[in-house]
């Protein structure tokens, strides 16, 4: 199945209530024990992988052949394999923290916040700061004037023809792509560290963390500072290189995976954006693209976050382990309103990176923002 051919500017005939009625009621039931089992699995795999890699690398370095090309190639393979799978495990655990922020991890809000705070803090994300900014992401879904999750800038009528040529050059595209994935992606997780810029990943206002959220923001910041102390202690015990290899590189790749999935889930040339003066609607929520991101690895390590993202936006408290079954039931009802694309990840990412540059269409009839 390829890209859905749907006129996304027209209202959908389905209401959220109608969509919910086709999902088995038991799929909405949250099990703390089941969710903790997935978390324990990820923690066990991550710890085992880190320990095994550290030991194997140490033996290569200590061997009589440590200065040979074979040893160098072996270390590259060992660490490359580690970074790939550890970054996916980090991402999977981060996604479980994301489930906590939605209250989908457990029926208990206290358990959700304790688990989510612990996971996200250990993965360099101030939990409460991100939780509130992410809530705004859901509330403003498909609102192009409040969200900045589309990969390219809004159309600028003051751009000169020369600048447009520069923007299409391979060198400019390469630098922009690298900056987005290595700088913006990391900033997505850590920009909330001091609270005042916590909304930056998805929306422009920075006033989300005043009043009742102030104490939570300070708690998030305290957790962030505690993580810094833990990393400094690890540096003293293991050395700077080991901390960089074992934690920092997988964390940077975690940032990349999260940013990449967000862009692919919420961007496609076929999906419009609404303006700020348009109220949220089922059509806005349905402007979400399910993708078989990384195949079986996306299902196993990333807990179906990309395979079943539409049903997550429809019903954020539906547990991730029931999302596949719920998606099958929902897409039968939605028909062409269900958006799915099996375009290879890198190809889809490049298409969206190049084509999803949104410009306002001056019309009172649809009042949408289309991709060009």
C-alpha positions, 0 to 999 in steps of 0.5 A: 500500500502506498500513499493515501489519495485523500482530499484532506481539506474536506471535513471527515464524516467520522466523529471521534465517538464513532471511531471509538465505538469500533474498538473493543472496550478491553483494548482501552484497559491499562495494565501496570504489570504488563507495561512494567514487563515491557520496561523491564525487558528493555532495561535488561536488554540495554544493561546486558548490551552495554556490559557485553560491549564494554567487556568485549571491547576491553578484551580487544584492546588488551589483546596482543593484536590490539594495534592491528587493522583487524582489531580496529575493524572489530572495534568499529563493528562492535561499537557500531552494532552497540550504538544502533541497538542501544539507541533503539533501546533508549528510544523504546524506553523514552517512548514508554516515558511518553506513554506515562506522560499520557497516562497510558502506562498505568491507571495510576497517575502517580505510577505514571509520573514516577516511572515517566520521571525516572525514565526521561530523567535518565535519558536526558529529558526533563519529564514534566517540562516535556509532558506539558509541551507535548500536551500542547502538541496534541492540542494543536495537531495540524495547526501550522501556525502554532506547530513547528514540527514540519521539516522545512521553514514556512514559505517566505515571500521575501526570499530572493531567487538567488536564495532559492537556488542556494536552498536547492544546492546539495551542499546546503541540503546536506548541512541543513539535514545534518544540523536538523538531525544532530542539533535540533533533534538533541535540542528537542530533548534537552531544550527544556532543561531550564524550563523557560524554553520547554515549548520550543520543540513543538510550539512557539509560546514559552509560557506553559510553565508558569503558575501550577506547573512551576514546581514540576518544572523545578523538579524536572530541572533538579532531575536533569542536574542529578543526571549530570552528577551521575554522568560526572561520577561515571566519567571519574570511574570509567573515563570520558571516552567510555561515557561518550561511547556508552551513553552520549552517542546512543543518546544523540541517536535517540534524539535523532530517532525521535525527531525522525519519527515525529517528522514522518508521522506528521508530515507528508505532501498529501497532508494539509495544515490548518490555520490558527483560526480553525478549530481542532477537528477529527480531520486534524487528528487524522492528519497523521501518517502510519508508517512501517518505520524500521520494520520489525525493529520499529515494532519490537524496540519502538513499541509500534510508535510509528506503525500505529501513531494515528490511533495514538493521536485519536486516543492517547490513553490507549496502551501501546501494546493494544495499538496494533489491534486497535489500528486494524479495527479503526482503519476498516471504518476509516477507509481512505481517511486512514493514511498509511505509507510504506515508502522506505524510511530514508526515501520518505524522510528525504521527500518530506524534507524537500517538499513539505514547505508550507505556504498559506493558501489565500482562500476562505473556502478551505483555509488550509495550508498545503505542501508545495 
